[in-house]
Amino acid sequence: MVLIQAGTFMMGSLYSEQDRNTDEAPQHQVTISQPFYIGKHEITQGQYQALIGDNPSYFQGINRPVERVNLNNCLKFIQELNILEIGTFRLPTEAEWEYACRAGTSTRFYWGDDTDYSQIEKYAWYKYNSNSQSHDVGTKLPNAWSLYDMSGNVFEWCQDWYAGYPDNSQTDPSGPSSGSHIVIRGGSWFYEPWGCRSAIRNWVTPSNIDNYGGFRVVMDK
């Protein structure tokens, strides 16, 4: 786990950002008022199997991220983790996720704007370098806060229901209280490079299971 200090950032993308989607606007100021810990890596198959007793993943490998997990699978893992009484774990909010992903940057990716996609190879497993599969966590370069695979490899479940962004400043937003789709972030081995940008938003139903979807956990400080 990596300690993320409290702070303020601009969430979403500007209208001028290359390859942006409309639901990334309006860009708005978000304050994360409390520090928190977030996983340095996505939860691995080895970690998931050790706690849950099985491995649902399509691409097998103990150091690869666990995938083919729906929202309930993620919450069951977190419930079992909390039983160990080593901390209070949960999924990240969408705002926490983007704050941690950006790591103090305001560019398209946490390594820069990379307008010609010449640098993404160093930081992310995505459609054109993944050989159509996931890879061991932590094998690409991390962001400035020592978090790996925030872009690419497998998308990551957040705890928020999907909805449009507000047009005013927010403190510790957690999304609407109900909905039909859950936010996922980060892109994956299956995604085009533009789909791995820091501001990109996607959403799936809570029951969704894909071999390009996993998660990482947050622990309250």
Disulfide bonds with the S-S distance in Angstrom:
none
